Every structure is written in structure tokens, then in C-alpha cells.
Amino acid sequence: MLSVREATTAYQGLVAISDVTIDVAKGEIVAVCGSNGAGKSTLIKTIAGAERPRSGTVTFDGEQINGVPQHLITARGIAYVPENRRLFPRLSVEDNLRLGSYMYRGKPDRDEPLKLVFDLFPRLSERLEQRAETLSGGEQQMLAISRALMTRPRLLMLDEPSQGIMPKLVDEIFQAVIKIRDAGMTVLIVEQRMAEVLEIADRAYILQTGRVQMQGKASEIATNPDVRKAYLGL
């Protein structure tokens, strides 16, 4: 479904990823892990169109998308939830969700994804009139994911969804990722909580200083002694 080939991208003048190659197949949960500054966020921004690679290609369903405007990448079926969520803080939960379905305005089934959203995150249905800025960090992350789901993506990309969230809600978010995959979507997740994300992922890539250092089945990477020592503290 998604193929990144030898992508090199600079961020604020510095090369953040170099010759990175990854693949994501339909129906997978693929994790990209690594420490701070490894280039994880730059990689996902490159795929989403928020950053343009200096070299290399990004293809989705066989069509090259690097250089395509970000809103057109969304229209093709890729939804991106950034690290800082980028909600409209003074708008209500309901208005944030409806903005996610803007592409389907005027269509009778515009609100169809809400069934999945409220199944994943029931508390959002109880807070529709609340302003987004009044939600907890975990609830704001739920809303950011839900707004992305309103675009009806085939590929959902999450950048550090556990950041700044209570451990209990982190588990809830990760379980929701499994349900999203089970609902027929593909998920690419960038995450620093390596132990937790490797439990839900099918495959994983480890980035270090902007390059892919390891790739394979998530279960095998989780038990690799070098990974356990360097990243899991075991």
C-alpha cells in the first residue's frame, strides 16, 4: 500500500532522515521506533506531505505522492495525526469532528464514521458540546484520532500518540489502534514507547540518527537482545 524508497529529508536545514526505505502492506500495523531525534517524525511528515524529501520517492497504491499537496494526500486516503494534535481548541468536540468530514459536506452519509468513533472512544459522545481545550490530554488525543477517522482513511498515520498521556489512557489508545486495523484500515505508528507498541504491531522499523537500523516482525524485534539492552532497558 505504502512504499518509501531511499528518502532523504532535511528539517530546519539539517538532514533528519537519510536514504530511508520502508513498506506498509494493507491491513498491517507498522511501528517506527527510536529515540528522540532519530527522525521518526520527519519520516511521517514526509509521507504526509508536510515535508518534502530532497531525494527518494513516496508511493501510495502505486502512485507517487511526494510533492503532492497535503490536502490532496488526505483526499487520496491517508490521514495524519501529528504529534501536537492540532485541534481547534476553542471549538467544540462536535465541531472538530465535523471539520474532519469536511470533504463529505453535503453528502447524506457525512457522519457515518461517527459510529466507529463512538465505539472506539465512548467518552467523546458524552463531551460533544465541550470545547476541545477543556479536555484532558488523553481525551484530546482521542479527538485528534477521531477527527482523522472522519476523513475515512485507508491509511492512518499516528505520530507519538502516547505523548503526555496517563498510562491508563495510553493502553486505551493502543487498544483502539488494534480495533481500527480490525475495522479495515492500515496503521503506521511512530512511537517512543517501544515495548508497548511492539505488542500491537505486526512489523517494525527502528530508526537511529535518521537511518533504518533494524526491521522485521515486531515480535522478533521485541526479543532481540540488542534492542532490549539499548531501547528497553532490559
Protein Blocks (a to p, Z undefined) as FASTA:
>chain_A
ZZcehiacdeehiafbghiacdddehiacddeddehilmmmmmmmmnopaccfbdcddee
hiafehpafklmmmnopacddfklopafkbcfklmmmmmmmmmgoiaklmmmmmmmmmmm
mmlmmmmmpcfklpcfklmmmmmmmmmmmnopabdcdehklgopafklmmmmmmmmmmmm
mnopacddddfblmlmmmmpmbdcddeehiafbgcdfklmmmpmklmmmmnoZZ
